[in-house]
């Protein structure tokens, strides 16, 4: 199993550009989520999904869209990048109905100029 | 709202034991986790404990849970320079899969 994979590893965008961060898992996990990690702020939940076709907002969803058309994939779209979205983005997945270990991808480092 | 707190820094000498502490507010949390993050890397699940347990040991790692005080600790025995990293405490928010995160404890291991 590859676990949770994320692409790209690094990305530089100009303000106003759009892009999609890819996340895939091969563990048949129902639950997937996106976090951003900023110095001094810890990890903040952007969006999450409890299964294919179902998504919901986390604490910092503004400026981001998600969709979940398959169990395996959970892409995160930046509609119009802003410097405030410069961050490290992590995707995670887990199974189980009431919790259980969440497994993280290696992260995408995004710089918005 | 729910909160998780950790001290920000810990410095130990190589070979000593390290103890990283965490307090949380959500008494209904069922899973409590410790993650490790090395510089420039992702988050690695180190260990976790169910809320109905007091202690879990896994090789050099010992997790202690005091549910009454809502206190979780991670002890690393015989700390090595390779243990230098940021350690995050996280708990699930009630009976679901959302996680509440501490800000992380940066562990420095001095030779």
HADDOCK unambig.tbl for C-alpha pairs under 7 A between the chains (distance, minus, plus):
assign (segid A and resid 40 and name CA) (segid B and resid 103 and name CA) 6.84 0.50 0.50
assign (segid A and resid 41 and name CA) (segid B and resid 103 and name CA) 6.61 0.50 0.50
assign (segid A and resid 42 and name CA) (segid B and resid 101 and name CA) 6.95 0.50 0.50
assign (segid A and resid 42 and name CA) (segid B and resid 102 and name CA) 6.75 0.50 0.50
assign (segid A and resid 42 and name CA) (segid B and resid 103 and name CA) 4.62 0.50 0.50
assign (segid A and resid 43 and name CA) (segid B and resid 101 and name CA) 6.51 0.50 0.50
assign (segid A and resid 97 and name CA) (segid B and resid 96 and name CA) 6.96 0.50 0.50
assign (segid A and resid 98 and name CA) (segid B and resid 95 and name CA) 5.20 0.50 0.50
assign (segid A and resid 98 and name CA) (segid B and resid 96 and name CA) 4.54 0.50 0.50
assign (segid A and resid 98 and name CA) (segid B and resid 97 and name CA) 5.96 0.50 0.50
assign (segid A and resid 99 and name CA) (segid B and resid 31 and name CA) 6.61 0.50 0.50
assign (segid A and resid 99 and name CA) (segid B and resid 92 and name CA) 6.74 0.50 0.50
assign (segid A and resid 99 and name CA) (segid B and resid 95 and name CA) 6.95 0.50 0.50
assign (segid A and resid 99 and name CA) (segid B and resid 96 and name CA) 5.44 0.50 0.50
assign (segid A and resid 99 and name CA) (segid B and resid 97 and name CA) 4.48 0.50 0.50
assign (segid A and resid 100 and name CA) (segid B and resid 31 and name CA) 6.71 0.50 0.50
assign (segid A and resid 103 and name CA) (segid B and resid 45 and name CA) 6.92 0.50 0.50
assign (segid A and resid 104 and name CA) (segid B and resid 42 and name CA) 6.86 0.50 0.50
assign (segid A and resid 104 and name CA) (segid B and resid 43 and name CA) 5.98 0.50 0.50
assign (segid A and resid 105 and name CA) (segid B and resid 42 and name CA) 6.51 0.50 0.50
assign (segid A and resid 106 and name CA) (segid B and resid 41 and name CA) 6.35 0.50 0.50
assign (segid A and resid 106 and name CA) (segid B and resid 42 and name CA) 4.49 0.50 0.50
assign (segid A and resid 107 and name CA) (segid B and resid 42 and name CA) 5.89 0.50 0.50
